[in-house]
């Protein structure tokens, strides 16, 4: 894709051109597993680069209060059109890097999938800062980080999960769990890593317990 990926016009043009390579025609299988795992109590969740909103609606159906953010007007309209009246989501057509300050510290979860690979790598420091600002104390970052080993150029831009983890650790988050999920869609197998992190005073019974439970369902040991 050519153009300035920092602009809403860039992403709007991609939505208007038709099917997008990053879409899988439904919720992400890894997130479907997590949503029913019992490891993540329903709470307030925000989803950057939510696209058509499949993952946002998935978690809303499991009792989460979900805010879905996307830069592109067409994506926002599509999410409105796909609203589930039994489990509605809040839809924000907005720039992730210019969200209202009223959202600071509001969310229990940030759900990441493909967005960090879509933004210019020069903005990843700022991305981590927004994650940390949005999370409440004890909140969690749940991210599928990729594409790992993507060719030069982008978007999508290659992602090294260790780099994103380091940026978040520098902003007060702690790593709880990571795995190469076996339930990634086939063309992403080995090219994305599931990472779960918590902000500051995470007070679950035990991070180790959570990691073992996630791994025992389908993932690799932490």
Buried (B, 14 or more C-beta within 10 A) or exposed (E): BEEEBBEBEBBBBBBEEEEBEBEBEEBBBBBBBBBEEEBBEBBBBBBBBBBBBBBBBBBBBBEBBBBBBBBBBBBBBBBEEBBEEEBEBBBBBBEBBEBEEEBBBBBBBBBBBBBBBBBBBEBBEBBBBBBBBBBBEBBBBBBBBBBBEBEEEBBBBBBBBEBBBEBBEEBBBBBBBBBBBEBBBEEBEEBBBBBBBBBBEBEBEEBEEBBBBBBEBBBEEB
